[in-house]
């Protein structure tokens, strides 16, 4: 019971003290009791950081550049072309393989005559020129025809992800099973239905593409907001409390890991700038 009463007194008296002194704590205080025994006056020391004062430039003297995002017809054409490429169709080619073709192969790789892990594959489809395989292997298949056998020598880079193969030369015995040439789908009503939704025309699909392109443009408000904050705080060095920095760093790490799954290092300078802008924004609101 005594501990509970002391805890409540510490909390209430601290709140009264910061209100009386017109302070704005930036985090929880560190309480160091000096006298909490029964029959004695309660005495303690509270250590905490406070929000810094942010001095803004006069608003009537600021000049801001308005950033706009314009979506043009060529932007829409480029967006539709990307959609068509996503639905690329392939058909058998009665010729030798060229860049852009899709070849399906069986392969067996050896180093100094010995097979190695990951060096064997069957019915592997490769689009030549996309560089999803080793460049020398893709290049070695240029000019090949269906039914042909080729031996291709490749050199693994020194920084290859499989360290046991890095810097080594390998010979791949390849059997080319098919060679297919690409063709973009026709820009007709059928394609537009597939790219938008059933019963939508190509004109409606272009409208949807226009909206999608706008969504990919940089958000105008963001650079304007950053520019405004920079001009409202010219040359100011704000001593940001560590409690706020740590909180901002955690938020940035969580956001970065949510998007990439990678473990991020602490970024104090960026967090400090971010808080400074938030402080200015709170003053401008």
Legacy VTK file of the C-alpha trace (Angstrom):
# vtk DataFile Version 3.0
C-alpha trace
ASCII
DATASET POLYDATA
POINTS 285 float
0.000 0.000 0.000
2.828 2.396 0.884
4.481 1.837 -2.543
1.201 2.444 -4.366
0.605 5.688 -2.514
4.187 6.836 -3.193
3.786 6.013 -6.894
0.598 8.038 -7.166
2.165 10.973 -5.309
5.214 10.925 -7.581
3.030 10.953 -10.676
0.654 13.668 -9.525
3.325 15.931 -8.038
5.473 15.668 -11.173
2.509 16.598 -13.371
1.756 19.600 -11.136
5.396 20.728 -11.207
5.772 20.674 -15.005
2.428 22.451 -15.402
3.459 25.137 -12.923
6.802 25.646 -14.677
5.129 25.497 -18.133
7.432 22.718 -19.305
6.742 20.228 -22.132
8.446 16.888 -21.349
9.709 15.067 -24.455
9.702 11.689 -22.755
9.201 9.887 -19.487
11.201 11.271 -16.533
13.872 9.390 -14.616
12.824 9.551 -10.958
15.469 9.349 -8.231
13.797 9.226 -4.764
15.617 11.059 -1.988
13.124 10.689 0.822
10.170 8.299 0.674
10.179 6.840 4.193
7.053 7.014 6.320
6.842 10.086 8.519
9.074 12.157 6.221
8.308 14.657 3.476
8.399 13.176 -0.030
11.469 14.392 -1.879
12.795 13.242 -5.248
14.710 14.383 -8.316
13.132 14.086 -11.775
15.396 14.194 -14.840
13.785 14.603 -18.243
14.165 16.285 -21.629
11.841 18.997 -22.896
10.683 20.022 -26.355
12.956 22.707 -27.835
11.693 26.106 -28.817
11.314 26.438 -32.592
11.596 29.972 -33.968
10.002 30.405 -37.389
10.613 33.034 -40.018
7.720 35.448 -40.675
5.222 33.671 -42.888
4.593 36.702 -45.102
8.244 36.728 -46.232
8.403 33.102 -47.437
8.348 32.222 -51.128
7.442 28.642 -52.075
7.638 26.890 -55.433
4.468 25.008 -56.350
5.251 21.486 -57.563
2.756 19.909 -59.954
2.484 16.467 -61.538
1.296 16.404 -65.145
0.322 13.193 -66.937
0.622 13.509 -70.718
-0.607 11.257 -73.508
2.933 9.866 -74.065
2.906 8.900 -70.377
-0.318 6.975 -70.972
1.143 5.333 -74.082
4.194 4.239 -72.083
1.965 2.868 -69.318
-0.112 0.879 -71.819
3.060 -0.432 -73.464
4.241 -1.715 -70.076
0.887 -3.433 -69.609
1.228 -5.050 -73.046
4.743 -6.252 -72.231
3.442 -7.812 -69.029
1.122 -9.917 -71.214
3.752 -10.759 -73.845
2.851 -13.786 -75.915
5.331 -16.266 -77.372
4.972 -18.565 -80.361
7.369 -21.081 -81.987
9.996 -19.427 -84.176
11.130 -21.070 -87.401
14.568 -19.452 -87.119
17.609 -19.163 -84.876
17.240 -17.620 -81.429
17.709 -13.853 -81.153
17.713 -11.387 -78.289
14.203 -11.119 -76.826
13.287 -14.694 -77.734
12.365 -17.251 -75.143
14.365 -20.470 -75.299
13.645 -23.569 -73.243
16.690 -25.688 -72.453
18.069 -28.579 -70.464
21.553 -27.900 -69.116
24.300 -29.567 -67.124
27.209 -27.544 -65.780
30.637 -28.854 -64.817
33.795 -27.320 -63.373
36.977 -29.194 -64.255
34.768 -32.045 -65.439
32.877 -32.318 -62.138
29.187 -31.482 -61.681
28.360 -28.879 -59.052
25.304 -28.090 -56.964
22.746 -25.978 -58.808
24.405 -26.640 -62.164
21.646 -28.820 -63.604
18.216 -27.888 -64.933
15.458 -29.238 -67.166
12.862 -27.339 -69.184
14.296 -24.013 -68.030
12.807 -21.033 -69.891
15.133 -18.100 -70.547
14.240 -14.809 -72.220
17.457 -13.856 -73.955
18.646 -10.359 -73.074
16.834 -10.073 -69.741
20.095 -11.018 -67.958
18.331 -13.227 -65.448
20.924 -15.905 -66.155
24.673 -15.496 -66.484
25.278 -13.120 -69.433
27.743 -15.504 -71.110
25.184 -18.318 -70.998
22.487 -16.135 -72.573
24.939 -14.864 -75.186
26.017 -18.431 -75.956
22.432 -19.329 -76.869
22.061 -16.537 -79.431
21.811 -18.131 -82.880
20.809 -21.553 -81.543
17.891 -23.470 -83.037
15.413 -25.923 -81.524
16.927 -29.405 -81.314
20.499 -28.118 -81.286
23.140 -29.020 -78.668
25.634 -26.415 -77.536
28.505 -26.327 -75.060
28.808 -22.903 -73.477
31.661 -21.739 -71.263
30.881 -19.163 -68.595
32.951 -17.427 -65.933
31.352 -16.838 -62.551
32.043 -13.329 -61.218
34.468 -12.927 -58.334
31.610 -11.652 -56.177
29.161 -14.389 -57.189
26.613 -15.129 -54.461
27.621 -18.813 -54.324
31.134 -18.330 -52.965
32.225 -21.862 -53.897
31.703 -20.923 -57.571
33.026 -17.353 -57.443
35.816 -16.664 -59.912
35.635 -20.112 -61.538
34.976 -21.164 -65.142
32.257 -23.698 -65.922
31.182 -25.549 -69.042
27.449 -25.944 -69.645
26.165 -28.662 -71.938
22.855 -27.323 -73.224
20.093 -28.905 -75.276
17.806 -26.331 -76.887
14.270 -27.717 -76.826
12.253 -24.751 -78.137
12.814 -21.270 -79.532
9.870 -18.865 -79.279
9.541 -15.325 -80.543
7.690 -12.577 -78.649
4.636 -10.690 -79.829
2.862 -7.881 -78.033
-0.877 -8.432 -77.658
-2.965 -6.317 -79.992
-4.328 -3.145 -78.479
-7.915 -4.208 -79.029
-11.055 -4.451 -76.939
-10.085 -7.912 -75.706
-6.776 -6.644 -74.350
-8.453 -3.632 -72.740
-10.951 -5.878 -70.990
-8.117 -8.007 -69.613
-6.156 -4.920 -68.504
-9.087 -3.094 -66.930
-12.176 -5.096 -66.190
-14.863 -6.897 -68.240
-17.049 -4.725 -70.488
-14.650 -1.750 -70.335
-13.600 -0.057 -73.541
-10.075 0.958 -74.518
-10.945 4.588 -73.829
-11.914 3.675 -70.272
-8.720 1.621 -70.000
-6.711 4.701 -71.035
-8.479 6.666 -68.316
-7.530 4.005 -65.811
-3.948 4.112 -67.083
-3.945 7.904 -66.695
-5.038 7.561 -63.076
-2.385 4.881 -62.460
0.319 7.099 -63.964
-0.704 9.936 -61.645
-0.339 7.612 -58.696
3.239 6.865 -59.778
4.169 10.554 -59.965
6.032 12.046 -56.966
3.514 13.415 -54.484
3.437 17.193 -55.051
2.713 17.948 -51.404
5.882 16.222 -50.206
8.522 18.404 -51.952
6.418 21.502 -51.244
6.189 20.517 -47.597
9.937 19.871 -47.347
10.712 23.147 -49.127
8.435 25.095 -46.823
9.994 23.590 -43.735
13.475 24.332 -45.039
12.635 27.986 -45.619
10.811 28.336 -42.318
13.892 27.000 -40.499
16.823 28.546 -42.426
20.190 27.702 -40.914
18.722 26.734 -37.563
20.378 24.015 -35.504
17.710 22.512 -33.255
18.849 20.490 -30.275
16.402 17.608 -30.634
15.894 15.583 -27.425
17.274 12.037 -27.533
13.892 10.642 -26.531
12.359 12.069 -29.702
15.260 10.862 -31.837
14.985 7.328 -30.496
11.241 7.314 -31.118
11.699 8.625 -34.662
14.463 6.082 -35.366
12.235 3.235 -34.237
9.415 4.467 -36.462
11.769 4.730 -39.449
13.205 1.267 -38.841
9.756 -0.294 -38.520
8.605 1.402 -41.715
11.756 0.367 -43.623
11.598 -3.232 -42.412
7.910 -3.418 -43.242
8.684 -2.432 -46.826
11.892 -4.363 -47.448
12.226 -6.911 -44.642
15.812 -5.732 -44.109
17.344 -4.800 -40.784
18.130 -1.122 -40.879
20.850 0.774 -39.040
20.051 3.830 -36.958
19.842 7.062 -38.897
20.108 9.855 -36.384
20.761 12.769 -38.815
17.715 11.902 -40.936
15.589 11.375 -37.835
16.730 14.732 -36.483
15.774 16.513 -39.717
12.436 14.710 -39.756
11.606 15.831 -36.222
12.720 19.386 -36.961
10.252 19.488 -39.837
7.525 18.061 -37.628
8.261 20.751 -35.067
7.918 23.426 -37.725
4.732 21.820 -39.029
3.198 21.870 -35.570
3.958 25.547 -35.368
2.506 26.182 -38.832
-0.709 24.211 -38.185
LINES 1 286
285 0 1 2 3 4 5 6 7 8 9 10 11 12 13 14 15 16 17 18 19 20 21 22 23 24 25 26 27 28 29 30 31 32 33 34 35 36 37 38 39 40 41 42 43 44 45 46 47 48 49 50 51 52 53 54 55 56 57 58 59 60 61 62 63 64 65 66 67 68 69 70 71 72 73 74 75 76 77 78 79 80 81 82 83 84 85 86 87 88 89 90 91 92 93 94 95 96 97 98 99 100 101 102 103 104 105 106 107 108 109 110 111 112 113 114 115 116 117 118 119 120 121 122 123 124 125 126 127 128 129 130 131 132 133 134 135 136 137 138 139 140 141 142 143 144 145 146 147 148 149 150 151 152 153 154 155 156 157 158 159 160 161 162 163 164 165 166 167 168 169 170 171 172 173 174 175 176 177 178 179 180 181 182 183 184 185 186 187 188 189 190 191 192 193 194 195 196 197 198 199 200 201 202 203 204 205 206 207 208 209 210 211 212 213 214 215 216 217 218 219 220 221 222 223 224 225 226 227 228 229 230 231 232 233 234 235 236 237 238 239 240 241 242 243 244 245 246 247 248 249 250 251 252 253 254 255 256 257 258 259 260 261 262 263 264 265 266 267 268 269 270 271 272 273 274 275 276 277 278 279 280 281 282 283 284
